Each structure stands twice: as structure tokens, then as C-alpha cells.
Amino acid sequence: MAEPTTTIGDFNVTAWCGDDAVATYEGQSVENGICAAYAYTDETNTGLDVFYLLFAAAMVFFMQAGFAMLCAGSVRQKNVKNIMLKNILDACGGALGFWSVGFAFAYGGSGPEKKGFIGNEGFFLGDFTTGGDLIGWFFQFAFAATAATIVAGTVAERCKFEAYLCYSLMLTGFVYPVIVYSIWSSSGFLTAFNNDPAFGCGMHDFAGSGVVHMTGGITALWAAKILGPRIGRFYDADGNELPEPVSFPPHSVALQVLGTFILWVGWYGFNPGSTLLISNTAASDVSALCAVTTTIAAASGSVSAMFTDMFLERRKTGETMYDITMCMNGALSGLVGITAGCSIVEPWAAFVIGIVAGWTYIFWSSLLVKLKIDDAVDAIPVHFGNGMWGCIAVGLFAEPTRVANAYSDHGHYGWFYSWGAGNADAHLLAAQVCGVLWIIGWVSVIMIPYFILLNVLGLFRVDALEEEVGLDISHHKGAAYDMSGPSEAAAEKFEISRSQRKIEIPVDVAPATAPAEDAA
């Protein structure tokens, strides 16, 4: 049989069917049949993509519950209500801030043919009517809320409620959107989606190691530094430095583990969902790779942190101890570290990234203690330290074919691959480093003066006595748990009542009739 001279791929949809997406194709010609099939397929794919983003965004939003459980378990019992309320209001403040101005600043008016600093269209979603536009806002809002929530745990147990609301709105409404515009919109100066990207490739941060996690992490760092440590952590009540830092044990390890698992599950919306669609083979391939690399990095990060800490502890004390906190935060570190490159690295590279993420967490956690920066949940090492590592790792491990599938075949890949090819091209690595420096610089320039201003105005830190009794009692009408039990009078009355109901049974009671053998 002769080969066909044309295929369905040669069919000119625009020429035969026009641009009218709702046109009715009548008649029995082959062309009309093909046009009708194309129209039906487009509608189906659009609906599928909207549902995919809805599902992924819901998983990302459910990560708020994970953060809430993790933070609640990590703080002391007297501050549980406070941290839970802050997590709820993160979602509320993020929604209002991103709806009103944040999304417009992040994506408004962007296009691949131009470059800018900040968006200027789409305030209050005024022109958003289609499902694709609206679900795009919902997906991006979930990411913005995540960036704000990172800060909550760091400043737990001593931050004023008003201050938290102020900087949460500032972060989601202005600071974070500018980062998004520069890296994720098509008009940003570091974006990979512009016709003229920086370094010929732009920064590759697929799901937000830098955009989301570094932004939240560096904000948390400056907040903790300016706010100061909790009373009794590094200094006594008179301000004298303690010989050794005092650790405040978590009040519920069970809540910590629950929160960790919820976050891990939510990351499958965070990373695979960042393909933004699933209706074609290329997108589904990238999404599947994201799920695999995410899993491997989380697992290796957990094992790396826990066993490294175990070896260090054994060298120091001679005892072998396994720290569940290291296990949990190591997993989260691996997840943060793989977020930037989940779509463009091989599974073996995800394993390496996770291993290094565990070590990065240990390094930053120890460094904060040496610097006397008090992070109540170790969010800074997890999100800032490993956010940086994740961005740099892309510049080292980005595989050429994966880059072409997820972005474009621009010819710039991970430095290890370029070095192996004999050209040592470091364009992508340079773009990643510039992105890291940009995020640190922008957030610092805005948030340091902002936190200092809150502190000077007396709006940042609670009173020492309020901190001592706990924020639940001093700010939220009582403790989170009712541990009072029955009154002494009620317990005594019950004991008397129970003793009166007892029936005394003698130990030695003679049988009513003699045994048969005795009668005989």
C-alpha cells in the first residue's frame, strides 16, 4: 500500500475552520467533520486542564492544614490557639491581598515581547471571566498563601497579632508578586518565558524553590532577627547570656508528624501541578517526572538528615539516638530542594539533591543557634537554606532533554552536563545565582525597614508577661486544651457514692450442704 501523501497533522485548522471557537459545522464533508472534532477536543482539553489545576490547587491549599498541624505541634501548649489562628488568617489575608492587587502585580499586562518590573492590569480580577483565567488565579493564590505561612512558625510564641496581619498582607500583596513577575511572568527580567531571556535561558524555578520558599524563608529570617528570641532561649530574664541555649520541647510530636505527612502529600499538587495543564503527552510526561523526583528527594532528605545527625551525636556523646525532628525536617528540606528542578532533573539527581538538602538543613539549623536567631519551627533552614540549594542545584543537574521538554531547547543546561560535553557552559548556573541574589536583595530591602518600623512603633512583640503566661490566655480567651478535670469536691462525692454501692463478700463462707463423701 502506498504511503499517504498527507496526514492529520497537515490539516490547516485556521484555514478550514476559522477562529470561531463556537462555530457550528454543518454538512457531511470531511473538512466539516474534522473541524467539529477539533472543536470538541479543544473544549474537552480545556475542561480537563481546568479540573487538573483545580485539583492541584486544592492540594496546595490543603498544605495550610499541614503547616497548621506542624506549627501547633512544635510550639508549647500555651500558644497553640495563637499559631492556629495565624495559619487560618494566612489563607484569608493571602486571598484578599492576592485578589485585590497581588495577582495584578504578579502577572498583569505581561507578554513575551516586552520586559518590566511589575504588573499593572487585572486588579480585583475585573476582566477575568473564563475558567482558565479564574483557575489560574486560584492556583497562584495557593502559592502566595504558602509563602506567607512559612513566616508564621518562625516568629511563633512572641509576635503580636496585629504585626502578623500587617506583614502577611505586605508579603502577599506586594513583595511576593514582584518576585513572581520577575521570574514566572513572561515579561520578567529573569524569566525563561521571554523572547529575549537573561543569559539566553532565564532562571529555571519550576515550582518555586526560590519564588515561594526563599521569599518566605528570607522574610522569616529578618523577622526573627529583629523580633528577637523567646524569653529563656538564649538569655535569662535579666538579659544575661545562658551557657547553653535552652530548647523548648514540642508539645505534640503526633501533630508534627501529621503536619509533615500532609505537607508531603500537598507537594504532589505543588510540583506536578506546576505544569499548569495535563491534556497533552508532553505535559503529562513532565508531571509524572515531577511526582517521581519529588518522592525521591523527600525520602533521601529525611534519611540524610536523621542519620547524619545520629552520627554527629554519637561522635559527641557516644550514644546512638535517632531524632524524629531531623527525620521530619529532612523530608521537608528535600521537598523544598527539589521544587525548582523537579521537572528537569533525572531521578538519580533528585536523590543527590535530597541528600545534600538534609546536610543543608543541619548546617543552617546549627548556624542559627550560633547566631542566636530563634526559629521556633526551623522554617528558615528548611525554606531559605534549601530554597537556595534547590535553585543552585538546577544550574548543576538540569538534564538537556528534560529542559527541552519543560521549557525550550535553548542550549543551556546544568553545568555538570555542559562540563561533560566539554564546553563548561554556565549560563543557566549564572541565571540561577542571579535569581537567588535578586530574591534575597528585594525581600531584604523591603522587609527589613518594614519590620524595624513595626518594632519601633511597638507593634511587633508582645509584652514579656503576656509571653510568659502564653498567648492563648493573654490574647485568645483561654488555653487551647481544657485540662482542668473534675473539681475536688465532685471527685470526693463520687468516691463516697461508689464506696456505698460496694457489697462486702466474706472470704470464708461455710457451704450450705456437706460434700457427698462427708455424708457417707
PARO-414776 format. One line per field, with one value per residue (C-alpha): residue number from 1; x, y, z. Coordinates in nm, 2 decimals, decimal comma, padded with zeros to 4 digits. Example, Ala and Ser with C-alpha at 12.3 -4.5 7.8 and 13.67 -1.06 7.14 Angstrom:
2
nr	1  2
x	01,23  01,37
y	-00,45  -00,11
z	00,78  00,71
***
This chain:
520
nr	1  2  3  4  5  6  7  8  9  10  11  12  13  14  15  16  17  18  19  20  21  22  23  24  25  26  27  28  29  30  31  32  33  34  35  36  37  38  39  40  41  42  43  44  45  46  47  48  49  50  51  52  53  54  55  56  57  58  59  60  61  62  63  64  65  66  67  68  69  70  71  72  73  74  75  76  77  78  79  80  81  82  83  84  85  86  87  88  89  90  91  92  93  94  95  96  97  98  99  100  101  102  103  104  105  106  107  108  109  110  111  112  113  114  115  116  117  118  119  120  121  122  123  124  125  126  127  128  129  130  131  132  133  134  135  136  137  138  139  140  141  142  143  144  145  146  147  148  149  150  151  152  153  154  155  156  157  158  159  160  161  162  163  164  165  166  167  168  169  170  171  172  173  174  175  176  177  178  179  180  181  182  183  184  185  186  187  188  189  190  191  192  193  194  195  196  197  198  199  200  201  202  203  204  205  206  207  208  209  210  211  212  213  214  215  216  217  218  219  220  221  222  223  224  225  226  227  228  229  230  231  232  233  234  235  236  237  238  239  240  241  242  243  244  245  246  247  248  249  250  251  252  253  254  255  256  257  258  259  260  261  262  263  264  265  266  267  268  269  270  271  272  273  274  275  276  277  278  279  280  281  282  283  284  285  286  287  288  289  290  291  292  293  294  295  296  297  298  299  300  301  302  303  304  305  306  307  308  309  310  311  312  313  314  315  316  317  318  319  320  321  322  323  324  325  326  327  328  329  330  331  332  333  334  335  336  337  338  339  340  341  342  343  344  345  346  347  348  349  350  351  352  353  354  355  356  357  358  359  360  361  362  363  364  365  366  367  368  369  370  371  372  373  374  375  376  377  378  379  380  381  382  383  384  385  386  387  388  389  390  391  392  393  394  395  396  397  398  399  400  401  402  403  404  405  406  407  408  409  410  411  412  413  414  415  416  417  418  419  420  421  422  423  424  425  426  427  428  429  430  431  432  433  434  435  436  437  438  439  440  441  442  443  444  445  446  447  448  449  450  451  452  453  454  455  456  457  458  459  460  461  462  463  464  465  466  467  468  469  470  471  472  473  474  475  476  477  478  479  480  481  482  483  484  485  486  487  488  489  490  491  492  493  494  495  496  497  498  499  500  501  502  503  504  505  506  507  508  509  510  511  512  513  514  515  516  517  518  519  520
x	00,00  00,13  00,22  -00,04  00,08  -00,09  -00,16  -00,40  -00,11  -00,11  -00,47  -00,48  -00,73  -00,74  -00,78  -01,06  -01,24  -01,17  -01,11  -01,46  -01,45  -01,82  -01,89  -02,14  -02,01  -02,29  -02,28  -02,12  -01,78  -01,47  -01,34  -01,65  -01,62  -01,26  -01,34  -01,62  -01,38  -01,12  -01,37  -01,49  -01,13  -01,04  -01,34  -01,26  -00,89  -00,98  -01,22  -00,96  -00,69  -00,92  -01,01  -00,64  -00,55  -00,84  -00,73  -00,36  -00,45  -00,68  -00,39  -00,16  -00,42  -00,46  -00,09  -00,22  -00,35  -00,01  00,16  -00,10  -00,05  00,33  00,34  00,08  00,28  00,61  00,51  00,44  00,08  00,02  00,05  -00,15  -00,46  -00,24  -00,04  -00,35  -00,54  -00,24  -00,24  -00,61  -00,57  -00,27  -00,52  -00,77  -00,51  -00,35  -00,68  -00,77  -00,43  -00,38  -00,73  -00,71  -00,36  -00,12  -00,22  -00,23  00,12  00,24  00,11  -00,09  -00,01  00,28  00,39  00,70  00,78  00,85  01,01  00,91  00,93  00,57  00,23  -00,04  -00,36  -00,63  -00,68  -00,97  -00,99  -01,21  -01,16  -01,14  -01,44  -01,31  -01,25  -00,88  -00,82  -01,01  -00,85  -00,51  -00,57  -00,68  -00,37  -00,14  -00,32  -00,25  00,12  00,11  -00,05  00,22  00,49  00,32  00,26  00,63  00,69  00,42  00,61  00,94  00,80  00,56  00,51  00,61  00,48  00,18  -00,13  -00,15  00,20  00,14  -00,16  00,04  00,33  00,12  -00,07  00,25  00,41  00,13  00,01  00,34  00,67  00,59  00,41  00,72  00,93  00,67  00,66  01,04  01,07  00,74  00,56  00,66  00,79  01,02  01,38  01,48  01,20  01,27  00,95  01,05  01,16  01,49  01,56  01,85  02,17  01,99  01,78  01,64  01,61  01,45  01,25  00,97  00,76  00,91  01,22  01,32  01,00  00,80  01,03  01,32  01,09  00,91  01,23  01,43  01,13  01,12  01,50  01,47  01,15  01,32  01,64  01,45  01,19  01,44  01,44  01,18  01,24  01,47  01,60  01,94  01,92  01,78  01,52  01,78  01,93  02,24  02,36  02,30  02,59  02,39  02,08  01,76  01,54  01,16  01,03  00,73  00,40  00,28  00,51  00,20  00,08  00,42  00,43  00,07  00,16  00,47  00,28  00,01  00,27  00,44  00,11  00,03  00,36  00,22  -00,01  00,27  00,53  00,34  00,06  00,30  00,28  -00,05  -00,21  -00,23  -00,42  -00,12  00,15  00,44  00,27  00,17  00,53  00,67  00,40  00,49  00,86  00,78  00,60  00,89  01,16  00,96  00,92  01,29  01,42  01,19  01,29  01,66  01,65  01,48  01,73  02,02  01,93  01,84  02,14  02,39  02,26  02,28  02,65  02,73  02,56  02,74  03,08  02,99  02,83  02,90  02,53  02,32  02,00  01,75  01,59  01,24  01,26  01,56  01,36  01,06  01,25  01,49  01,20  01,06  01,41  01,43  01,09  01,20  01,53  01,37  01,09  01,29  01,42  01,16  01,07  01,43  01,65  01,68  01,57  01,93  01,99  01,68  01,84  02,16  01,97  01,78  02,09  02,25  01,93  01,95  02,30  02,20  01,92  02,16  02,41  02,16  01,99  02,32  02,42  02,10  02,18  02,53  02,39  02,12  01,84  01,54  01,33  01,05  00,99  01,32  01,15  01,45  01,68  01,41  01,28  01,55  01,86  01,72  01,54  01,88  02,02  01,73  01,79  02,16  02,10  01,91  02,22  02,42  02,19  01,94  01,94  01,92  01,63  01,42  01,49  01,37  01,05  00,97  01,10  01,26  01,57  01,77  02,10  02,19  02,18  02,32  02,69  02,78  02,62  02,79  03,12  03,07  03,02  03,34  03,22  03,16  02,87  02,75  02,47  02,20  02,40  02,47  02,09  02,02  02,27  02,14  01,79  01,90  02,07  01,77  01,53  01,75  01,81  01,45  01,29  01,56  01,53  01,15  01,10  01,39  01,27  00,91  00,99  01,21  00,92  00,68  00,93  00,98  00,61  00,57  00,35  00,58  00,64  00,41  00,47  00,70  00,43  00,20  00,47  00,53  00,17  00,12  -00,06  -00,37  -00,46  -00,34  -00,49  -00,74  -00,97  -00,81  -00,60  -00,64  -00,69  -00,93  -00,71  -00,90  -01,07  -01,34  -01,33  -01,20  -01,55  -01,71  -01,44  -01,47  -01,85  -01,82  -01,57  -01,82  -02,10  -01,90  -01,79  -02,16  -02,25  -01,99  -02,11  -01,90  -01,85  -01,69  -01,37  -01,45  -01,81  -01,93  -02,10  -02,48  -02,46  -02,18  -02,00  -02,13  -01,83  -01,85  -02,22  -02,12
y	00,00  00,34  00,58  00,87  01,20  01,39  01,33  01,48  01,70  01,87  01,98  02,36  02,42  02,80  02,80  02,55  02,61  02,98  03,13  03,10  02,85  02,82  02,78  02,52  02,29  02,17  01,93  01,60  01,70  01,55  01,91  01,99  01,66  01,73  02,09  01,96  01,71  01,98  02,20  01,92  01,82  02,18  02,21  01,87  01,96  02,30  02,14  01,87  02,13  02,34  02,04  01,94  02,29  02,29  01,96  02,06  02,40  02,23  02,01  02,31  02,49  02,18  02,23  02,51  02,24  02,07  02,39  02,44  02,10  02,12  02,46  02,37  02,05  02,24  02,52  02,49  02,41  02,77  02,91  02,66  02,87  03,17  02,98  02,80  03,13  03,28  02,99  03,04  03,41  03,35  03,20  03,48  03,76  03,59  03,55  03,92  04,06  03,84  03,91  04,29  04,37  04,08  03,89  04,21  04,29  03,94  03,88  04,18  04,30  04,07  03,94  03,77  04,06  04,31  04,33  04,51  04,52  04,48  04,41  04,68  04,51  04,28  04,44  04,28  04,03  04,27  04,13  03,76  03,56  03,23  02,92  02,92  03,27  03,22  02,88  03,04  03,29  03,02  02,82  03,11  03,23  02,89  02,95  03,31  03,18  02,92  03,19  03,38  03,08  03,00  03,30  03,21  02,93  03,12  03,40  03,19  03,24  03,61  03,80  04,04  03,95  04,29  04,27  03,93  04,06  04,36  04,17  03,89  04,14  04,32  03,99  03,85  04,19  04,34  04,17  03,82  03,94  04,14  03,82  03,63  03,89  03,89  03,50  03,35  03,60  03,63  03,99  03,95  04,03  03,69  03,48  03,19  03,27  03,59  03,62  03,75  03,57  03,67  03,47  03,31  03,08  03,27  03,14  02,80  02,77  02,53  02,53  02,78  02,68  03,05  03,23  03,08  02,92  03,15  03,45  03,32  03,20  03,52  03,71  03,48  03,53  03,91  03,88  03,65  03,86  04,19  04,04  03,87  03,52  03,39  03,45  03,19  03,06  03,23  03,48  03,47  03,71  03,97  03,96  03,76  03,51  03,15  02,90  02,67  02,75  02,62  02,40  02,42  02,07  02,04  01,98  01,72  01,51  01,35  01,68  01,74  01,41  01,46  01,80  01,67  01,40  01,65  01,88  01,59  01,49  01,85  01,88  01,65  01,94  02,19  02,03  01,82  02,08  02,35  02,20  02,41  02,16  01,78  01,75  01,66  01,40  01,64  01,79  01,45  01,33  01,63  01,60  01,23  01,31  01,58  01,32  01,08  01,33  01,48  01,15  01,05  01,39  01,38  01,03  01,09  01,42  01,26  00,97  01,21  01,45  01,19  00,96  01,24  01,39  01,04  01,01  01,36  01,29  00,96  01,12  01,39  01,18  00,82  00,74  00,64  00,85  00,89  01,24  01,24  01,62  01,56  01,30  01,53  01,84  01,65  01,53  01,89  02,01  01,75  01,87  02,23  02,15  01,96  02,21  02,42  02,14  01,87  01,88  01,89  01,66  01,28  01,06  00,99  01,37  01,40  01,15  01,36  01,68  01,53  01,40  01,75  01,91  01,71  01,83  02,19  02,18  02,06  02,33  02,62  02,50  02,49  02,83  03,00  02,87  03,01  03,35  03,34  03,36  03,19  02,99  02,81  02,55  02,56  02,71  02,92  02,62  02,43  02,70  02,96  02,74  02,47  02,71  02,85  02,50  02,40  02,69  02,63  02,26  02,33  02,51  02,19  01,90  02,02  01,75  01,87  01,66  01,73  02,11  02,10  01,92  02,15  02,48  02,50  02,38  02,69  02,51  02,59  02,31  02,20  02,28  01,92  01,82  02,11  02,02  01,66  01,77  01,96  02,32  02,41  02,64  02,81  03,03  02,85  02,84  03,21  03,28  03,07  03,26  03,59  03,48  03,38  03,72  03,91  03,74  03,80  04,16  04,25  04,09  04,24  04,59  04,60  04,38  04,49  04,86  04,73  04,51  04,78  05,02  04,77  04,72  05,10  05,16  04,88  04,67  04,37  04,19  04,11  04,21  03,99  03,89  03,80  03,59  03,42  03,32  03,23  03,40  03,17  03,31  03,67  03,71  03,44  03,39  03,09  02,78  02,55  02,24  02,21  02,02  02,12  01,79  01,75  01,95  01,80  01,82  01,64  01,37  01,32  01,29  01,03  00,82  00,82  00,72  00,44  00,30  00,29  00,08  -00,19  -00,53  -00,70  -01,07  -01,27  -01,46  -01,78  -01,89  -02,24  -02,44  -02,48  -02,86  -03,10  -03,28  -03,62  -03,80  -03,65  -03,76  -04,11
z	00,00  -00,09  00,19  00,23  00,10  00,38  00,75  01,00  01,11  00,77  00,82  00,84  01,12  01,09  00,71  00,71  01,04  01,12  01,46  01,59  01,88  01,89  01,53  01,41  01,14  00,91  00,62  00,57  00,42  00,56  00,64  00,85  01,04  01,12  01,23  01,46  01,61  01,67  01,84  02,06  02,15  02,24  02,47  02,64  02,68  02,83  03,08  03,17  03,23  03,45  03,66  03,68  03,81  04,05  04,20  04,22  04,37  04,63  04,73  04,76  04,97  05,19  05,28  05,50  05,73  05,72  05,83  06,10  06,24  06,22  06,39  06,65  06,75  06,76  07,00  07,36  07,48  07,60  07,24  07,03  06,97  06,86  06,60  06,46  06,42  06,24  06,00  05,93  05,87  05,64  05,40  05,45  05,42  05,12  04,94  04,99  04,91  04,61  04,48  04,52  04,39  04,42  04,11  03,90  04,02  03,95  03,60  03,48  03,14  03,08  02,74  02,59  02,37  02,64  02,99  03,30  03,68  03,80  03,65  03,61  03,49  03,64  03,98  04,17  03,88  03,69  03,35  03,45  03,31  03,16  03,36  03,25  03,39  03,71  03,79  03,72  04,00  04,24  04,17  04,22  04,53  04,70  04,63  04,77  05,09  05,13  05,11  05,39  05,61  05,62  05,84  06,10  06,26  06,29  06,49  06,70  07,07  07,08  06,78  06,81  06,62  06,45  06,32  06,17  05,98  05,85  05,72  05,58  05,37  05,26  05,16  04,95  04,81  04,71  04,79  04,67  04,35  04,23  04,27  04,07  03,79  03,76  03,73  03,63  03,42  03,05  03,10  03,40  03,36  03,48  03,33  03,10  02,91  02,74  02,37  02,50  02,83  03,06  02,98  02,69  02,91  03,21  03,56  03,59  03,91  03,80  04,12  04,35  04,55  04,51  04,43  04,71  04,96  04,96  04,97  05,27  05,43  05,40  05,53  05,83  05,88  05,91  06,12  06,37  06,39  06,45  06,68  06,90  07,06  07,30  07,67  07,81  07,48  07,47  07,76  08,11  08,25  08,32  07,97  08,06  07,81  07,90  07,89  07,66  07,45  07,60  07,38  07,42  07,35  07,12  07,30  07,04  06,83  06,68  06,54  06,40  06,21  06,09  05,96  05,78  05,60  05,50  05,35  05,17  05,01  04,92  04,74  04,47  04,38  04,43  04,19  03,93  03,92  03,81  03,46  03,46  03,22  03,16  02,83  02,61  02,63  02,69  02,99  03,14  03,09  03,28  03,56  03,61  03,63  03,89  04,11  04,09  04,17  04,45  04,62  04,59  04,71  05,02  05,11  05,07  05,25  05,55  05,57  05,51  05,79  06,05  06,01  05,97  06,30  06,45  06,35  06,48  06,81  06,85  06,79  07,05  07,33  07,24  07,23  06,93  06,92  06,63  06,62  06,47  06,42  06,19  06,01  05,95  05,86  05,64  05,44  05,41  05,31  05,03  04,91  04,91  04,74  04,45  04,39  04,14  03,94  03,98  03,60  03,46  03,66  03,65  03,94  04,04  04,06  04,28  04,52  04,53  04,58  04,87  05,03  05,02  05,13  05,45  05,52  05,43  05,69  05,96  05,87  05,87  06,19  06,37  06,22  06,35  06,70  06,68  06,56  06,84  06,59  06,74  06,48  06,67  06,40  06,20  05,90  05,79  05,74  05,56  05,33  05,29  05,31  05,09  04,87  04,77  04,73  04,51  04,27  04,26  04,20  03,88  03,75  03,81  03,74  03,47  03,20  02,83  02,72  03,03  02,99  02,63  02,74  03,03  02,89  02,54  02,37  02,43  02,45  02,81  03,07  03,41  03,45  03,51  03,17  02,99  03,15  03,05  02,69  02,70  02,69  03,05  02,96  03,29  03,15  03,34  03,66  03,63  03,59  03,90  04,11  03,99  04,08  04,43  04,48  04,34  04,58  04,88  04,78  04,70  05,01  05,24  05,10  05,16  05,47  05,69  05,72  05,74  06,04  06,21  06,17  06,33  06,61  06,67  06,69  06,95  06,72  06,67  07,00  07,28  07,64  07,84  08,09  07,81  07,65  07,99  08,05  07,69  07,40  07,43  07,77  07,71  07,36  07,28  07,58  07,73  07,67  07,37  07,58  07,88  08,12  08,44  08,51  08,78  09,10  09,42  09,58  09,29  09,29  09,67  09,64  09,37  09,58  09,87  09,64  09,49  09,83  09,95  09,65  09,73  09,85  10,11  10,04  10,33  10,23  10,44  10,40  10,51  10,23  10,27  10,24  10,32  10,03  09,94  10,06  10,41  10,43  10,35
***
